[in-house]
């Protein structure tokens, strides 16, 4: 190598290195501006500079992940940079989920299953269109998903039997239901929620006992207002999407899912994982159908506000090879009876 060639090579190496540094710097500046805009949009305030730097790092990693996932188009659903973009998946699961599933812990004797012999099953059903689903709610940073699921299924059966859609009080369950595994924002279980409503003689309205998103003292005056009652509840036979279908064809059903991985940033389309079967989140199946490309799905109401998913809902792939269903949706489902 001549002297000139050597210098030229050195120059090229330095030039390319410095331009990489420059573009990375520019990218960081750009991302930090996006972080600022995102903070303003979602009303985020960090306690100090260190916290902000830490959150920016997580935000940056999430943005990069979401953008590369969407660009790759390997799955039929999209992710978005939503209000959870500054949390790692582990943090997110710890703050939000909160299903204390007793699956495998409680000796399940199996309740009766009144939809066992149902044969009249429509191709698709959307309980929202039949007026049996209240608007999307937001549990906030409280592990009260179980209360939202209990309430949504109860609102559903109440509307189907009475004709009245009444928004009911999750906060009553959070504050007053301390039996079984139910511990307010620290998690709970839908079946214990149904049991509370049965033993309490009913549940009051959202308007009477508004949601705060914090563990509070039970307001016993409000607890005594029994606006909506249920007679009992039944378990959907586990690990059968067929049994779940018979149930959802008849009423909104509380279901448990593994809300790990891409669930956090789900934005639209039919969700087909990856996800496991470690049930950690309570939601409500409010219908099912078939997508444009022929993929069957469950229509699921979540409690993370309307900026998550499809206006607060997720469509999850239905009739998959595994008996547990997508993210374990067929493993641990139940519904109230009126
Ligand atoms: C379903 O049909 C079987 C056989 O006729 C009957 O034994 C069972 O009680 C029925 N189940 C329900 C829930 O009606």
py3Dmol code that shows the C-alpha trace and the ligand (Angstrom):
import py3Dmol

protein = """\
ATOM      1  CA  UNK A   1       0.000   0.000   0.000  1.00  0.00           C
ATOM      2  CA  UNK A   2       1.454   3.356  -0.987  1.00  0.00           C
ATOM      3  CA  UNK A   3       1.566   6.276   1.373  1.00  0.00           C
ATOM      4  CA  UNK A   4      -1.259   8.034  -0.494  1.00  0.00           C
ATOM      5  CA  UNK A   5      -3.500   4.969  -0.521  1.00  0.00           C
ATOM      6  CA  UNK A   6      -2.906   4.551   3.176  1.00  0.00           C
ATOM      7  CA  UNK A   7      -3.887   8.138   3.933  1.00  0.00           C
ATOM      8  CA  UNK A   8      -6.948   7.851   1.733  1.00  0.00           C
ATOM      9  CA  UNK A   9      -8.087   4.691   3.488  1.00  0.00           C
ATOM     10  CA  UNK A  10      -7.576   6.339   6.871  1.00  0.00           C
ATOM     11  CA  UNK A  11      -9.528   9.365   5.723  1.00  0.00           C
ATOM     12  CA  UNK A  12     -12.426   7.217   4.532  1.00  0.00           C
ATOM     13  CA  UNK A  13     -12.568   5.322   7.804  1.00  0.00           C
ATOM     14  CA  UNK A  14     -12.605   8.519   9.838  1.00  0.00           C
ATOM     15  CA  UNK A  15     -15.192  10.122   7.564  1.00  0.00           C
ATOM     16  CA  UNK A  16     -17.553   7.203   7.753  1.00  0.00           C
ATOM     17  CA  UNK A  17     -17.136   6.873  11.508  1.00  0.00           C
ATOM     18  CA  UNK A  18     -17.810  10.561  12.115  1.00  0.00           C
ATOM     19  CA  UNK A  19     -20.849  10.545   9.864  1.00  0.00           C
ATOM     20  CA  UNK A  20     -22.195   7.578  11.797  1.00  0.00           C
ATOM     21  CA  UNK A  21     -21.653   9.447  15.022  1.00  0.00           C
ATOM     22  CA  UNK A  22     -23.304  12.523  13.512  1.00  0.00           C
ATOM     23  CA  UNK A  23     -26.344  10.640  12.300  1.00  0.00           C
ATOM     24  CA  UNK A  24     -26.707   8.837  15.606  1.00  0.00           C
ATOM     25  CA  UNK A  25     -26.531  12.194  17.375  1.00  0.00           C
ATOM     26  CA  UNK A  26     -29.134  13.631  15.025  1.00  0.00           C
ATOM     27  CA  UNK A  27     -31.333  10.613  15.550  1.00  0.00           C
ATOM     28  CA  UNK A  28     -31.067  11.002  19.309  1.00  0.00           C
ATOM     29  CA  UNK A  29     -31.951  14.680  19.084  1.00  0.00           C
ATOM     30  CA  UNK A  30     -34.900  13.806  16.911  1.00  0.00           C
ATOM     31  CA  UNK A  31     -36.005  11.045  19.323  1.00  0.00           C
ATOM     32  CA  UNK A  32     -35.594  13.281  22.315  1.00  0.00           C
ATOM     33  CA  UNK A  33     -37.896  15.811  20.634  1.00  0.00           C
ATOM     34  CA  UNK A  34     -40.365  13.025  19.985  1.00  0.00           C
ATOM     35  CA  UNK A  35     -40.111  12.060  23.632  1.00  0.00           C
ATOM     36  CA  UNK A  36     -40.924  15.655  24.640  1.00  0.00           C
ATOM     37  CA  UNK A  37     -43.931  15.757  22.333  1.00  0.00           C
ATOM     38  CA  UNK A  38     -45.063  12.360  23.572  1.00  0.00           C
ATOM     39  CA  UNK A  39     -44.708  13.541  27.204  1.00  0.00           C
ATOM     40  CA  UNK A  40     -46.817  16.619  26.483  1.00  0.00           C
ATOM     41  CA  UNK A  41     -49.458  14.562  24.683  1.00  0.00           C
ATOM     42  CA  UNK A  42     -49.812  12.096  27.544  1.00  0.00           C
ATOM     43  CA  UNK A  43     -49.265  14.567  30.380  1.00  0.00           C
ATOM     44  CA  UNK A  44     -46.113  12.824  31.631  1.00  0.00           C
ATOM     45  CA  UNK A  45     -44.007  14.502  34.277  1.00  0.00           C
ATOM     46  CA  UNK A  46     -40.806  12.959  35.619  1.00  0.00           C
ATOM     47  CA  UNK A  47     -39.551  13.655  39.101  1.00  0.00           C
ATOM     48  CA  UNK A  48     -36.000  14.590  38.090  1.00  0.00           C
ATOM     49  CA  UNK A  49     -33.479  14.655  35.263  1.00  0.00           C
ATOM     50  CA  UNK A  50     -32.174  11.182  36.085  1.00  0.00           C
ATOM     51  CA  UNK A  51     -35.658   9.722  35.857  1.00  0.00           C
ATOM     52  CA  UNK A  52     -36.249  11.518  32.582  1.00  0.00           C
ATOM     53  CA  UNK A  53     -33.022  10.133  31.122  1.00  0.00           C
ATOM     54  CA  UNK A  54     -33.929   6.649  32.245  1.00  0.00           C
ATOM     55  CA  UNK A  55     -37.405   6.960  30.722  1.00  0.00           C
ATOM     56  CA  UNK A  56     -35.990   8.395  27.505  1.00  0.00           C
ATOM     57  CA  UNK A  57     -33.777   5.333  27.123  1.00  0.00           C
ATOM     58  CA  UNK A  58     -36.777   3.017  27.489  1.00  0.00           C
ATOM     59  CA  UNK A  59     -38.831   5.211  25.140  1.00  0.00           C
ATOM     60  CA  UNK A  60     -36.073   5.087  22.538  1.00  0.00           C
ATOM     61  CA  UNK A  61     -35.795   1.311  22.713  1.00  0.00           C
ATOM     62  CA  UNK A  62     -39.560   0.916  22.474  1.00  0.00           C
ATOM     63  CA  UNK A  63     -39.836   3.301  19.497  1.00  0.00           C
ATOM     64  CA  UNK A  64     -37.089   1.435  17.684  1.00  0.00           C
ATOM     65  CA  UNK A  65     -38.747  -1.901  18.407  1.00  0.00           C
ATOM     66  CA  UNK A  66     -42.235  -0.747  17.365  1.00  0.00           C
ATOM     67  CA  UNK A  67     -41.004   0.863  14.150  1.00  0.00           C
ATOM     68  CA  UNK A  68     -38.965  -2.126  13.090  1.00  0.00           C
ATOM     69  CA  UNK A  69     -41.828  -4.499  13.955  1.00  0.00           C
ATOM     70  CA  UNK A  70     -44.278  -2.505  11.835  1.00  0.00           C
ATOM     71  CA  UNK A  71     -41.807  -2.104   8.971  1.00  0.00           C
ATOM     72  CA  UNK A  72     -41.114  -5.837   8.863  1.00  0.00           C
ATOM     73  CA  UNK A  73     -44.839  -6.607   8.396  1.00  0.00           C
ATOM     74  CA  UNK A  74     -44.380 -10.210   9.426  1.00  0.00           C
ATOM     75  CA  UNK A  75     -47.545 -10.232  11.510  1.00  0.00           C
ATOM     76  CA  UNK A  76     -51.062  -9.211  10.482  1.00  0.00           C
ATOM     77  CA  UNK A  77     -51.301  -6.636  13.260  1.00  0.00           C
ATOM     78  CA  UNK A  78     -49.648  -3.317  14.063  1.00  0.00           C
ATOM     79  CA  UNK A  79     -48.110  -1.801  17.145  1.00  0.00           C
ATOM     80  CA  UNK A  80     -48.138   1.874  18.095  1.00  0.00           C
ATOM     81  CA  UNK A  81     -46.216   4.283  20.293  1.00  0.00           C
ATOM     82  CA  UNK A  82     -49.021   4.627  22.800  1.00  0.00           C
ATOM     83  CA  UNK A  83     -49.202   5.971  26.362  1.00  0.00           C
ATOM     84  CA  UNK A  84     -47.141   3.016  27.650  1.00  0.00           C
ATOM     85  CA  UNK A  85     -44.061   3.787  25.509  1.00  0.00           C
ATOM     86  CA  UNK A  86     -41.788   4.760  28.414  1.00  0.00           C
ATOM     87  CA  UNK A  87     -42.248   1.484  30.293  1.00  0.00           C
ATOM     88  CA  UNK A  88     -40.366  -1.754  29.829  1.00  0.00           C
ATOM     89  CA  UNK A  89     -42.501  -4.821  29.355  1.00  0.00           C
ATOM     90  CA  UNK A  90     -41.736  -6.040  32.881  1.00  0.00           C
ATOM     91  CA  UNK A  91     -42.675  -2.721  34.455  1.00  0.00           C
ATOM     92  CA  UNK A  92     -45.806  -2.595  32.401  1.00  0.00           C
ATOM     93  CA  UNK A  93     -46.906  -6.049  33.484  1.00  0.00           C
ATOM     94  CA  UNK A  94     -46.179  -5.286  37.124  1.00  0.00           C
ATOM     95  CA  UNK A  95     -48.214  -2.044  37.125  1.00  0.00           C
ATOM     96  CA  UNK A  96     -51.167  -3.003  35.029  1.00  0.00           C
ATOM     97  CA  UNK A  97     -51.991  -6.626  34.979  1.00  0.00           C
ATOM     98  CA  UNK A  98     -53.006  -7.947  38.360  1.00  0.00           C
ATOM     99  CA  UNK A  99     -54.973 -11.070  37.634  1.00  0.00           C
ATOM    100  CA  UNK A 100     -54.518 -13.457  40.510  1.00  0.00           C
ATOM    101  CA  UNK A 101     -55.621 -16.488  38.642  1.00  0.00           C
ATOM    102  CA  UNK A 102     -56.351 -19.467  40.764  1.00  0.00           C
ATOM    103  CA  UNK A 103     -56.065 -21.662  37.745  1.00  0.00           C
ATOM    104  CA  UNK A 104     -54.334 -24.791  38.902  1.00  0.00           C
ATOM    105  CA  UNK A 105     -54.386 -23.674  42.527  1.00  0.00           C
ATOM    106  CA  UNK A 106     -58.026 -24.016  43.408  1.00  0.00           C
ATOM    107  CA  UNK A 107     -59.502 -27.485  43.111  1.00  0.00           C
ATOM    108  CA  UNK A 108     -61.907 -26.805  40.343  1.00  0.00           C
ATOM    109  CA  UNK A 109     -64.866 -29.087  40.762  1.00  0.00           C
ATOM    110  CA  UNK A 110     -66.458 -27.621  37.661  1.00  0.00           C
ATOM    111  CA  UNK A 111     -69.728 -25.759  37.791  1.00  0.00           C
ATOM    112  CA  UNK A 112     -72.611 -26.662  35.545  1.00  0.00           C
ATOM    113  CA  UNK A 113     -72.343 -25.277  32.046  1.00  0.00           C
ATOM    114  CA  UNK A 114     -75.683 -24.101  30.790  1.00  0.00           C
ATOM    115  CA  UNK A 115     -74.529 -23.584  27.222  1.00  0.00           C
ATOM    116  CA  UNK A 116     -73.328 -27.179  26.884  1.00  0.00           C
ATOM    117  CA  UNK A 117     -75.911 -28.161  24.293  1.00  0.00           C
ATOM    118  CA  UNK A 118     -76.166 -24.893  22.403  1.00  0.00           C
ATOM    119  CA  UNK A 119     -76.222 -25.474  18.655  1.00  0.00           C
ATOM    120  CA  UNK A 120     -77.506 -22.157  17.341  1.00  0.00           C
ATOM    121  CA  UNK A 121     -74.233 -20.272  16.991  1.00  0.00           C
ATOM    122  CA  UNK A 122     -74.101 -17.228  14.691  1.00  0.00           C
ATOM    123  CA  UNK A 123     -71.068 -16.798  12.414  1.00  0.00           C
ATOM    124  CA  UNK A 124     -70.266 -13.524  14.158  1.00  0.00           C
ATOM    125  CA  UNK A 125     -71.550 -11.600  17.119  1.00  0.00           C
ATOM    126  CA  UNK A 126     -70.720  -8.178  18.514  1.00  0.00           C
ATOM    127  CA  UNK A 127     -72.402  -7.462  21.836  1.00  0.00           C
ATOM    128  CA  UNK A 128     -71.602  -3.750  21.426  1.00  0.00           C
ATOM    129  CA  UNK A 129     -74.063  -3.610  18.534  1.00  0.00           C
ATOM    130  CA  UNK A 130     -76.702  -5.226  20.728  1.00  0.00           C
ATOM    131  CA  UNK A 131     -76.202  -2.517  23.356  1.00  0.00           C
ATOM    132  CA  UNK A 132     -74.744  -4.828  26.014  1.00  0.00           C
ATOM    133  CA  UNK A 133     -71.334  -3.191  26.378  1.00  0.00           C
ATOM    134  CA  UNK A 134     -70.541   0.080  28.173  1.00  0.00           C
ATOM    135  CA  UNK A 135     -67.860   2.447  26.785  1.00  0.00           C
ATOM    136  CA  UNK A 136     -64.194   1.545  27.299  1.00  0.00           C
ATOM    137  CA  UNK A 137     -62.871   2.339  30.775  1.00  0.00           C
ATOM    138  CA  UNK A 138     -59.336   2.872  32.077  1.00  0.00           C
ATOM    139  CA  UNK A 139     -57.980   1.067  35.132  1.00  0.00           C
ATOM    140  CA  UNK A 140     -54.973   3.431  35.381  1.00  0.00           C
ATOM    141  CA  UNK A 141     -51.903   2.315  37.311  1.00  0.00           C
ATOM    142  CA  UNK A 142     -53.852  -0.104  39.474  1.00  0.00           C
ATOM    143  CA  UNK A 143     -53.935  -3.884  39.136  1.00  0.00           C
ATOM    144  CA  UNK A 144     -57.736  -3.896  39.035  1.00  0.00           C
ATOM    145  CA  UNK A 145     -58.243  -5.571  35.659  1.00  0.00           C
ATOM    146  CA  UNK A 146     -60.166  -8.333  37.434  1.00  0.00           C
ATOM    147  CA  UNK A 147     -62.760  -5.803  38.691  1.00  0.00           C
ATOM    148  CA  UNK A 148     -63.213  -4.378  35.181  1.00  0.00           C
ATOM    149  CA  UNK A 149     -63.708  -7.851  33.762  1.00  0.00           C
ATOM    150  CA  UNK A 150     -66.176  -8.859  36.504  1.00  0.00           C
ATOM    151  CA  UNK A 151     -68.116  -5.635  35.940  1.00  0.00           C
ATOM    152  CA  UNK A 152     -68.173  -5.823  32.112  1.00  0.00           C
ATOM    153  CA  UNK A 153     -69.596  -9.369  32.200  1.00  0.00           C
ATOM    154  CA  UNK A 154     -72.155  -8.299  34.817  1.00  0.00           C
ATOM    155  CA  UNK A 155     -73.168  -5.211  32.808  1.00  0.00           C
ATOM    156  CA  UNK A 156     -73.645  -7.554  29.848  1.00  0.00           C
ATOM    157  CA  UNK A 157     -75.939 -10.099  31.501  1.00  0.00           C
ATOM    158  CA  UNK A 158     -77.894  -7.300  33.163  1.00  0.00           C
ATOM    159  CA  UNK A 159     -78.563  -5.604  29.820  1.00  0.00           C
ATOM    160  CA  UNK A 160     -79.512  -8.897  28.179  1.00  0.00           C
ATOM    161  CA  UNK A 161     -82.043  -9.743  30.863  1.00  0.00           C
ATOM    162  CA  UNK A 162     -83.387  -6.265  31.698  1.00  0.00           C
ATOM    163  CA  UNK A 163     -82.861  -4.273  28.529  1.00  0.00           C
ATOM    164  CA  UNK A 164     -80.982  -1.605  30.503  1.00  0.00           C
ATOM    165  CA  UNK A 165     -77.303  -0.913  30.016  1.00  0.00           C
ATOM    166  CA  UNK A 166     -75.992   0.390  33.342  1.00  0.00           C
ATOM    167  CA  UNK A 167     -72.341   1.194  33.973  1.00  0.00           C
ATOM    168  CA  UNK A 168     -71.337  -0.502  37.241  1.00  0.00           C
ATOM    169  CA  UNK A 169     -68.785   0.261  39.952  1.00  0.00           C
ATOM    170  CA  UNK A 170     -65.323  -1.307  39.720  1.00  0.00           C
ATOM    171  CA  UNK A 171     -64.298   0.839  42.687  1.00  0.00           C
ATOM    172  CA  UNK A 172     -66.811  -0.950  44.888  1.00  0.00           C
ATOM    173  CA  UNK A 173     -65.020  -4.216  44.120  1.00  0.00           C
ATOM    174  CA  UNK A 174     -61.585  -2.615  44.614  1.00  0.00           C
ATOM    175  CA  UNK A 175     -62.522  -1.123  48.016  1.00  0.00           C
ATOM    176  CA  UNK A 176     -64.999  -3.614  49.449  1.00  0.00           C
ATOM    177  CA  UNK A 177     -64.152  -7.040  48.073  1.00  0.00           C
ATOM    178  CA  UNK A 178     -61.374  -8.274  50.316  1.00  0.00           C
ATOM    179  CA  UNK A 179     -62.307 -11.929  50.368  1.00  0.00           C
ATOM    180  CA  UNK A 180     -60.533 -14.746  48.560  1.00  0.00           C
ATOM    181  CA  UNK A 181     -57.580 -13.457  46.597  1.00  0.00           C
ATOM    182  CA  UNK A 182     -59.138 -10.097  45.825  1.00  0.00           C
ATOM    183  CA  UNK A 183     -56.958  -7.244  47.016  1.00  0.00           C
ATOM    184  CA  UNK A 184     -57.940  -4.154  45.106  1.00  0.00           C
ATOM    185  CA  UNK A 185     -55.092  -2.645  43.118  1.00  0.00           C
ATOM    186  CA  UNK A 186     -52.839  -5.532  44.115  1.00  0.00           C
ATOM    187  CA  UNK A 187     -54.852  -7.913  41.989  1.00  0.00           C
ATOM    188  CA  UNK A 188     -57.832 -10.211  42.130  1.00  0.00           C
ATOM    189  CA  UNK A 189     -59.891 -12.771  40.315  1.00  0.00           C
ATOM    190  CA  UNK A 190     -63.171 -12.463  38.409  1.00  0.00           C
ATOM    191  CA  UNK A 191     -64.870 -15.454  40.009  1.00  0.00           C
ATOM    192  CA  UNK A 192     -64.230 -13.990  43.452  1.00  0.00           C
ATOM    193  CA  UNK A 193     -65.654 -10.746  42.086  1.00  0.00           C
ATOM    194  CA  UNK A 194     -68.867 -12.531  41.052  1.00  0.00           C
ATOM    195  CA  UNK A 195     -69.017 -14.181  44.459  1.00  0.00           C
ATOM    196  CA  UNK A 196     -68.727 -10.787  46.131  1.00  0.00           C
ATOM    197  CA  UNK A 197     -71.642  -9.404  44.097  1.00  0.00           C
ATOM    198  CA  UNK A 198     -73.774 -12.464  44.919  1.00  0.00           C
ATOM    199  CA  UNK A 199     -73.043 -12.364  48.665  1.00  0.00           C
ATOM    200  CA  UNK A 200     -73.355  -8.582  48.841  1.00  0.00           C
ATOM    201  CA  UNK A 201     -76.776  -8.808  47.235  1.00  0.00           C
ATOM    202  CA  UNK A 202     -75.741  -6.693  44.244  1.00  0.00           C
ATOM    203  CA  UNK A 203     -73.416  -3.994  43.010  1.00  0.00           C
ATOM    204  CA  UNK A 204     -73.941  -0.261  42.651  1.00  0.00           C
ATOM    205  CA  UNK A 205     -73.462   2.030  39.656  1.00  0.00           C
ATOM    206  CA  UNK A 206     -70.307   3.693  38.389  1.00  0.00           C
ATOM    207  CA  UNK A 207     -72.078   7.048  38.899  1.00  0.00           C
ATOM    208  CA  UNK A 208     -72.784   6.277  42.561  1.00  0.00           C
ATOM    209  CA  UNK A 209     -69.325   4.887  43.326  1.00  0.00           C
ATOM    210  CA  UNK A 210     -66.916   6.442  40.791  1.00  0.00           C
ATOM    211  CA  UNK A 211     -63.570   4.908  39.923  1.00  0.00           C
ATOM    212  CA  UNK A 212     -60.491   6.486  41.519  1.00  0.00           C
ATOM    213  CA  UNK A 213     -57.812   3.960  40.609  1.00  0.00           C
ATOM    214  CA  UNK A 214     -56.571   3.736  44.212  1.00  0.00           C
ATOM    215  CA  UNK A 215     -57.231   1.353  47.069  1.00  0.00           C
ATOM    216  CA  UNK A 216     -59.744   3.089  49.278  1.00  0.00           C
ATOM    217  CA  UNK A 217     -61.854   2.376  52.331  1.00  0.00           C
ATOM    218  CA  UNK A 218     -65.090   0.632  51.507  1.00  0.00           C
ATOM    219  CA  UNK A 219     -67.963   3.102  51.462  1.00  0.00           C
ATOM    220  CA  UNK A 220     -70.517   0.883  53.178  1.00  0.00           C
ATOM    221  CA  UNK A 221     -73.452   3.200  52.453  1.00  0.00           C
ATOM    222  CA  UNK A 222     -72.786   2.914  48.766  1.00  0.00           C
ATOM    223  CA  UNK A 223     -72.059  -0.789  49.107  1.00  0.00           C
ATOM    224  CA  UNK A 224     -75.627  -1.232  50.369  1.00  0.00           C
ATOM    225  CA  UNK A 225     -77.035   0.222  47.163  1.00  0.00           C
ATOM    226  CA  UNK A 226     -77.792  -2.965  45.233  1.00  0.00           C
ATOM    227  CA  UNK A 227     -78.618  -1.688  41.796  1.00  0.00           C
ATOM    228  CA  UNK A 228     -77.752  -4.823  39.840  1.00  0.00           C
ATOM    229  CA  UNK A 229     -77.798  -8.373  41.109  1.00  0.00           C
ATOM    230  CA  UNK A 230     -76.666 -11.699  39.699  1.00  0.00           C
ATOM    231  CA  UNK A 231     -77.793 -15.159  40.770  1.00  0.00           C
ATOM    232  CA  UNK A 232     -74.568 -17.034  40.281  1.00  0.00           C
ATOM    233  CA  UNK A 233     -71.743 -17.707  37.898  1.00  0.00           C
ATOM    234  CA  UNK A 234     -70.483 -20.630  35.870  1.00  0.00           C
ATOM    235  CA  UNK A 235     -67.079 -21.646  34.564  1.00  0.00           C
ATOM    236  CA  UNK A 236     -66.582 -22.258  30.888  1.00  0.00           C
ATOM    237  CA  UNK A 237     -65.031 -25.750  30.538  1.00  0.00           C
ATOM    238  CA  UNK A 238     -61.293 -25.077  30.294  1.00  0.00           C
ATOM    239  CA  UNK A 239     -59.169 -25.388  27.171  1.00  0.00           C
ATOM    240  CA  UNK A 240     -62.038 -25.465  24.724  1.00  0.00           C
ATOM    241  CA  UNK A 241     -62.513 -22.621  22.269  1.00  0.00           C
ATOM    242  CA  UNK A 242     -65.680 -24.444  21.273  1.00  0.00           C
ATOM    243  CA  UNK A 243     -67.133 -24.105  24.782  1.00  0.00           C
ATOM    244  CA  UNK A 244     -66.019 -20.464  24.870  1.00  0.00           C
ATOM    245  CA  UNK A 245     -67.767 -19.869  21.547  1.00  0.00           C
ATOM    246  CA  UNK A 246     -71.048 -21.311  22.865  1.00  0.00           C
ATOM    247  CA  UNK A 247     -70.761 -18.966  25.836  1.00  0.00           C
ATOM    248  CA  UNK A 248     -69.811 -15.773  23.999  1.00  0.00           C
ATOM    249  CA  UNK A 249     -72.603 -16.481  21.492  1.00  0.00           C
ATOM    250  CA  UNK A 250     -74.944 -15.967  24.448  1.00  0.00           C
ATOM    251  CA  UNK A 251     -73.386 -13.233  26.591  1.00  0.00           C
ATOM    252  CA  UNK A 252     -70.173 -11.276  27.293  1.00  0.00           C
ATOM    253  CA  UNK A 253     -67.726 -13.547  29.134  1.00  0.00           C
ATOM    254  CA  UNK A 254     -64.850 -12.828  31.529  1.00  0.00           C
ATOM    255  CA  UNK A 255     -61.618 -14.282  30.169  1.00  0.00           C
ATOM    256  CA  UNK A 256     -58.032 -14.443  31.395  1.00  0.00           C
ATOM    257  CA  UNK A 257     -55.083 -13.890  29.083  1.00  0.00           C
ATOM    258  CA  UNK A 258     -51.319 -13.652  29.114  1.00  0.00           C
ATOM    259  CA  UNK A 259     -50.892  -9.972  28.291  1.00  0.00           C
ATOM    260  CA  UNK A 260     -47.135 -10.081  27.881  1.00  0.00           C
ATOM    261  CA  UNK A 261     -44.981  -9.168  24.887  1.00  0.00           C
ATOM    262  CA  UNK A 262     -46.597  -7.175  22.106  1.00  0.00           C
ATOM    263  CA  UNK A 263     -49.893  -6.730  23.957  1.00  0.00           C
ATOM    264  CA  UNK A 264     -48.458  -3.543  25.492  1.00  0.00           C
ATOM    265  CA  UNK A 265     -48.237  -1.758  22.136  1.00  0.00           C
ATOM    266  CA  UNK A 266     -51.005  -3.513  20.188  1.00  0.00           C
ATOM    267  CA  UNK A 267     -52.727  -1.040  17.933  1.00  0.00           C
ATOM    268  CA  UNK A 268     -54.805  -2.765  15.221  1.00  0.00           C
ATOM    269  CA  UNK A 269     -55.416  -5.952  13.284  1.00  0.00           C
ATOM    270  CA  UNK A 270     -55.867  -9.520  14.467  1.00  0.00           C
ATOM    271  CA  UNK A 271     -53.424 -10.288  17.243  1.00  0.00           C
ATOM    272  CA  UNK A 272     -51.645 -13.581  16.852  1.00  0.00           C
ATOM    273  CA  UNK A 273     -48.898 -13.408  19.463  1.00  0.00           C
ATOM    274  CA  UNK A 274     -46.219 -14.192  20.258  1.00  0.00           C
ATOM    275  CA  UNK A 275     -47.626 -14.726  23.715  1.00  0.00           C
ATOM    276  CA  UNK A 276     -47.522 -17.356  26.401  1.00  0.00           C
ATOM    277  CA  UNK A 277     -50.171 -18.870  28.640  1.00  0.00           C
ATOM    278  CA  UNK A 278     -49.160 -17.363  31.961  1.00  0.00           C
ATOM    279  CA  UNK A 279     -52.490 -15.759  32.669  1.00  0.00           C
ATOM    280  CA  UNK A 280     -51.949 -12.349  34.207  1.00  0.00           C
ATOM    281  CA  UNK A 281     -54.731 -10.134  32.871  1.00  0.00           C
ATOM    282  CA  UNK A 282     -58.516 -10.181  33.133  1.00  0.00           C
ATOM    283  CA  UNK A 283     -60.515  -8.903  30.148  1.00  0.00           C
ATOM    284  CA  UNK A 284     -63.930  -9.553  28.591  1.00  0.00           C
ATOM    285  CA  UNK A 285     -64.841 -11.401  25.404  1.00  0.00           C
ATOM    286  CA  UNK A 286     -67.682  -9.338  23.917  1.00  0.00           C
ATOM    287  CA  UNK A 287     -67.971 -11.037  20.545  1.00  0.00           C
ATOM    288  CA  UNK A 288     -66.229 -12.910  17.775  1.00  0.00           C
ATOM    289  CA  UNK A 289     -66.065 -12.847  14.007  1.00  0.00           C
ATOM    290  CA  UNK A 290     -64.027 -13.446  10.883  1.00  0.00           C
ATOM    291  CA  UNK A 291     -61.551 -10.908   9.479  1.00  0.00           C
ATOM    292  CA  UNK A 292     -61.288  -9.803   5.842  1.00  0.00           C
ATOM    293  CA  UNK A 293     -58.606 -12.385   5.143  1.00  0.00           C
ATOM    294  CA  UNK A 294     -60.654 -15.200   6.687  1.00  0.00           C
ATOM    295  CA  UNK A 295     -58.864 -15.221  10.045  1.00  0.00           C
ATOM    296  CA  UNK A 296     -61.254 -15.951  12.901  1.00  0.00           C
ATOM    297  CA  UNK A 297     -61.001 -13.719  15.949  1.00  0.00           C
ATOM    298  CA  UNK A 298     -62.314 -13.044  19.437  1.00  0.00           C
ATOM    299  CA  UNK A 299     -63.458  -9.478  20.091  1.00  0.00           C
ATOM    300  CA  UNK A 300     -62.076  -8.520  23.490  1.00  0.00           C
ATOM    301  CA  UNK A 301     -62.812  -5.467  25.633  1.00  0.00           C
ATOM    302  CA  UNK A 302     -59.791  -4.202  27.574  1.00  0.00           C
ATOM    303  CA  UNK A 303     -59.585  -1.612  30.377  1.00  0.00           C
ATOM    304  CA  UNK A 304     -56.610   0.452  29.229  1.00  0.00           C
ATOM    305  CA  UNK A 305     -58.491   3.439  27.778  1.00  0.00           C
ATOM    306  CA  UNK A 306     -59.373   4.118  24.144  1.00  0.00           C
ATOM    307  CA  UNK A 307     -55.902   5.093  22.917  1.00  0.00           C
ATOM    308  CA  UNK A 308     -54.780   1.478  23.278  1.00  0.00           C
ATOM    309  CA  UNK A 309     -55.695  -1.017  20.541  1.00  0.00           C
ATOM    310  CA  UNK A 310     -58.725  -0.601  18.310  1.00  0.00           C
ATOM    311  CA  UNK A 311     -60.415   2.129  20.366  1.00  0.00           C
ATOM    312  CA  UNK A 312     -59.731   0.098  23.499  1.00  0.00           C
ATOM    313  CA  UNK A 313     -60.539  -3.318  21.992  1.00  0.00           C
ATOM    314  CA  UNK A 314     -58.337  -6.108  20.682  1.00  0.00           C
ATOM    315  CA  UNK A 315     -59.177  -8.757  18.137  1.00  0.00           C
ATOM    316  CA  UNK A 316     -57.361 -11.969  19.068  1.00  0.00           C
ATOM    317  CA  UNK A 317     -56.961 -14.909  16.728  1.00  0.00           C
ATOM    318  CA  UNK A 318     -59.548 -17.645  17.351  1.00  0.00           C
ATOM    319  CA  UNK A 319     -59.501 -21.401  16.710  1.00  0.00           C
ATOM    320  CA  UNK A 320     -55.772 -21.852  16.871  1.00  0.00           C
ATOM    321  CA  UNK A 321     -53.914 -25.155  17.088  1.00  0.00           C
ATOM    322  CA  UNK A 322     -53.272 -24.969  20.817  1.00  0.00           C
ATOM    323  CA  UNK A 323     -56.229 -25.967  23.011  1.00  0.00           C
ATOM    324  CA  UNK A 324     -55.434 -23.115  25.427  1.00  0.00           C
ATOM    325  CA  UNK A 325     -56.318 -20.579  22.732  1.00  0.00           C
ATOM    326  CA  UNK A 326     -54.382 -17.427  21.815  1.00  0.00           C
ATOM    327  CA  UNK A 327     -52.566 -16.131  24.929  1.00  0.00           C
ATOM    328  CA  UNK A 328     -54.494 -18.719  26.971  1.00  0.00           C
ATOM    329  CA  UNK A 329     -57.895 -17.129  26.306  1.00  0.00           C
ATOM    330  CA  UNK A 330     -59.713 -20.487  26.591  1.00  0.00           C
ATOM    331  CA  UNK A 331     -58.045 -21.565  29.830  1.00  0.00           C
ATOM    332  CA  UNK A 332     -59.967 -19.716  32.500  1.00  0.00           C
ATOM    333  CA  UNK A 333     -63.259 -18.110  31.482  1.00  0.00           C
ATOM    334  CA  UNK A 334     -66.458 -17.537  33.446  1.00  0.00           C
ATOM    335  CA  UNK A 335     -69.758 -15.693  33.222  1.00  0.00           C
ATOM    336  CA  UNK A 336     -72.424 -14.508  35.648  1.00  0.00           C
ATOM    337  CA  UNK A 337     -75.975 -15.840  35.548  1.00  0.00           C
ATOM    338  CA  UNK A 338     -79.084 -13.814  36.185  1.00  0.00           C
TER     339      UNK A 338
END
"""
ligand_1 = """\
14
LIG
C -77.144 -31.580 27.510
O -77.662 -32.775 26.963
C -77.387 -33.924 27.756
C -77.917 -35.148 26.976
O -79.230 -34.930 26.580
C -78.066 -33.779 29.122
O -77.785 -34.886 29.937
C -77.547 -32.504 29.787
O -78.214 -32.285 31.005
C -77.740 -31.300 28.863
N -77.091 -30.155 29.498
C -77.720 -29.011 29.733
C -76.908 -27.946 30.413
O -78.872 -28.798 29.430
"""
view = py3Dmol.view(width=600, height=400)
view.addModel(protein, "pdb")
view.setStyle({"model": 0}, {"cartoon": {"style": "trace"}})
view.addModel(ligand_1, "xyz")
view.setStyle({"model": 1}, {"stick": {}})
view.zoomTo()
view.show()
